[in-house]
Amino acid sequence: MPYQIPRPRVKRNLCAMIGAAVMAVAAPAAAQACAVSTAGESQAFAKLGDSSMYTLVAGSDFRSGTSGWSVSSASITSSLASLVFNGITNADSLRIGAGGSAVSPVICVSNATPTFRFFALGQGLNLLQVNLLWTDQLGVPHVSPVGTLNGTGRWQASQPLMLGNALPLWMPGGTLGVRVQFVPIGISPWAIDEIYVDPYSRG
């Protein structure tokens, strides 16, 4: 009688092969290694009841211009109300006109950088859309919306918005280069200043 391969084993092996292939496609971080920065970490938002440690994204205070940023209908200004936070005044901010956009330099993200916060100034009845721009290991670009701010007419700190938590970074040690996009929605401009990344997961 001819020897027959048990069907359950064939099925298990096939499922394992398919699962491995899916994981290889769904884990873009492994092919885009980068170093997550923890430089200058501090409890930047402690006065707002947020005890997480944060690190300032280099160049996001705009004191040295817009190096590394991609901007459309946007420019550095010191003519708006200055941002005063934690006893420090920053007169420089990035003004983004209606119909414009601003995209940050690349930020290295892992599953240990779950969220980020920033400051924004916009008028009432106007919105600011915030997206994450990233590319998977197959070279396919993605846009991940993570939040929308309402204008208040004064500087405000955003709520913690998803960063690593919004991306396929479940593989241990996986990292991914991400850019943050800011897009005004409405007829009035927005100003942004100082992006802070939470460098450690508190979950």
N, C-alpha and C positions, 0 to 999 in steps of 0.2 A: 504493500500500500504506500503510495507516494507520501513523503513528509510534507505537511502543510504548516505554514507559518500562522500562528494564532492571530486572528484578526484584531483582538483587543490591543496587542502589543504594537501592531502596525499603526492602529489609530492613535495610540498614545505618542508614538514617535513622530507621526505626521503633525499632531497638534503641537508638540514641543518645537518642531522646526518652524511651523508657522508663527508661533509665539515669539521665537527668537528673532525672526525677520521683522515682525511688527515692532518689537522693542528697539531694534536697530534703527528703524525709520523714525520712531517716535521719540528718540533721545538725542536731539540736535546738540546738546551741550558738550558731549564727549569730544566732538570734532572741533570745538571752538573754545579751547582752553584759554583762560585769562586769569589774572590775579585780582581778587576782590580787595578793595582798599578799606582799611580801618584807620587811616591816618586822622589824627585829631579828634577821635571819637569823644563825645560828651553827651550829657543829658540836655540837649539843646532845647527841648520843649517841656522841660520840667515845670515851668511856670504855668503851662497850659494843662497840667495834670498828666502829662505823658512822660513816664520815667524811663522809656527805652533809650538806649545809647544810639547816637546818630553821628554820621560823618558827612561833612560838607563836600559836595561834588566839586572838584577843581574847576574853576572858571565860572561857576554859577552865581558868583556875586557881581560879575561884570565889571570889576574894578580894573581889569586889564583888557577890556573890549570883548569881542565875540569870537575869539580864537577857538576853533573846533566846533562852533555852532553853524548850522545851516539856517539862514533866515530869509524870509520873504515879507516885504512891507514891514520890516522891524528894524529897530536901531536902539543904541544905548542912549538913555536920557537921564539927566539929573534935574529936570524941570518939574517932575512930579513930586508929590509928597514923599519925603524920605522914609525908608523903612527903619524903624527904631525897635530893636528887639534885644532883650537881655542886656540893656544898657549900651548897646552898640548901634551907631547910626550908619546906614549905608545909603548915600544919595543916588548911587548909580543903579539903574534897573534896565531891563529890556522891555521896550514898548513895542507891542505887536498891534499893528493896525487892523481894522476890519478887513476881512478877506486875506489876511496874511497868516503866517505861521512861523514857528521857531522849533528847531530840532536840536537837542542837546548833543554834546560829544558822547562818545560811546562810554557806557557805564558797565563795568563787569558785575554780573549778577549770578548768584547761586541760590540754592534753597535755604541758605542762611542769611539772605538779604530779602526778607519777606515784603517790606513796605518802604515807602518814601513819602516825604512831605516837602512842601515848598510854600513860598509866599506869593500872593497875587493881589493885584489891585484892579478892580473893574467896576463899572457903573451898574446900577440896578437894571433889571430886565435884559441883561446881557449875560451870556454864558461863555465859559472857557472849557473846551473839550480837551482831555488829556489822553494820549495814546502811547503805547509802547511799540516801537518799531524794531523788528528782529528778523533774522534770516535763519532758516533751518539748515541742516547739513546737506540737503539736496539743492541748496541755493534758492529756495522758494521764500520770498519776502512775506512777512506777516504784519498785520496791524491789530493790536490788541487794545481796545478801549478799556480804560481803568477808572475813569471818573469824569464828572462835570461839576464845575464850580459856578455858583451864582454870584453876580456882582453885588457888592455892598456899599461901594463908594469910598471904601477905605482899605488899607492893607489887612489881609487876613491870612492866617495859616490854613492850608488845606488840611483836611482829615488825612490820616494815614491811607495812602492808596496802594493797591497791590503792585508788587514788583516781581520778586521771585515767585510769589504765590500765584501769579497770573501766567506763568510759563511752564513748559514741560521739563522741569528740572528735578524730577523725582529720583534720578540716578545719583547715588552717593558721589560727592566730589564734582558733580557736573557744574559747568559754568557756561555763561552765554553773554556776549556783548550786546547791549541793548541801548537804544536811543529813545529819549522821551520827547514826544511831540506835543506842542501846545497850539491849539487852533481856536481863535475867538469866533463866537457865534453871535451875530447881532450886528448892530451898526456902530458900536463904539469900540475903541481900542482897549487892550488889556496891558498890564505891566506884570512881569514876573521877576522873582529874585530868590536866590539862595535855595538850591535843591539839597535836601538832606536825606541820606540813605540810612536805614536801620541795618547795621552790619551783622546783627546776630538775631536769630529766631528766638522769640520768647515763648513760643507755643508749648 
